[in-house]
Amino acid sequence: MDLGLKGKRALVCASSKGLGLGCAEALAAEGVDLVMNARGPDALEVQADRLRAEHGVEVQTVACDVTTPDGQAQVIEVAQGVDILVTNAGGPPPGLWSDWDREDFIKALDANMLTPIAFMKALLPSMMDKGWGRVVNITSQSVRAPIAVLGLSNAARTGLTGYVAGTARQVAPYGVTINNLLPGIHATDRADSLDAGVSAQKGISLDEARAERAATIPARRYGTRQEFGATCAFLCSQHAGFIVGQNILLDGGATNLTM
């Protein structure tokens, strides 16, 4: 299927590894030029060089922390005029409701709600002027079914979801769509971190912790960055213009919902 993306340009945040890299790979395979961002310059340059070589696309890199105002300004300057925005940032640490103070919530909101909003505010106007644009926010399955130990993430990402619900309907008349991808457990560093916590808490091996978690997923496995990226690329395609303000679960059936 031709996704109609060749010659488009995309900003993909946190794209040196994990789900962000999966999205960058899938878009590059469709001929999309990229602005890639990550905090670590070494891994970022390695992946950018690989995508240039494999797909012949132009790739610009910006190594910075997008959860800071300075980092956002750096990325936005390079990304002006992009057709596609994929927002992404690592989630806050797990814990109990009694662990968190105001500053913990402020950090979570800055990273997982206010940063994506800042990018949308900066980059949506040019998409609207052109009459075409795509925004995909990588959030979490927890906005549909909260995860108790991820209360900071539940709160911040649900706030972003509410913002998108209203904003998506306002920009849709200009040919711009905004949607959210809600990952469950995928084989990423984030999953490794969560599994390591379970391993330490229960006194079991990391492999045993992974097996326990996989057993709770109807698909009986973790997702891959490649299948996640393919879904992102479709949402960015010419075929997805009628998908507006949706929250799409990619969780192997782990979230038990009727609708």
Sequence and secondary structure as in RCSB ss.txt:
>XXXX:A:sequence
MDLGLKGKRALVCASSKGLGLGCAEALAAEGVDLVMNARGPDALEVQADRLRAEHGVEVQTVACDVTTPDGQAQV
IEVAQGVDILVTNAGGPPPGLWSDWDREDFIKALDANMLTPIAFMKALLPSMMDKGWGRVVNITSQSVRAPIAVL
GLSNAARTGLTGYVAGTARQVAPYGVTINNLLPGIHATDRADSLDAGVSAQKGISLDEARAERAATIPARRYGTR
QEFGATCAFLCSQHAGFIVGQNILLDGGATNLTM
>XXXX:A:secstr
   S TT EEEESS SSHHHHHHHHHHHHTT EEEEEES HHHHHHHHHHHHHHH   EEEEES TTSHHHHHHH
HHHHTT SEEEE         GGG  HHHHHHHHIIIIIHHHHHHHHHHHHHHHHT EEEEEE  GGGTS  GGG
HHHHHHHHHHHHHHHHHHHHHGGGTEEEEEEEE SBSSHHHHHHHHHHHHHHT  HHHHHHHHHHTSTTSS B H
HHHHHHHHHHTSGGGTT  S EEEESTT S    
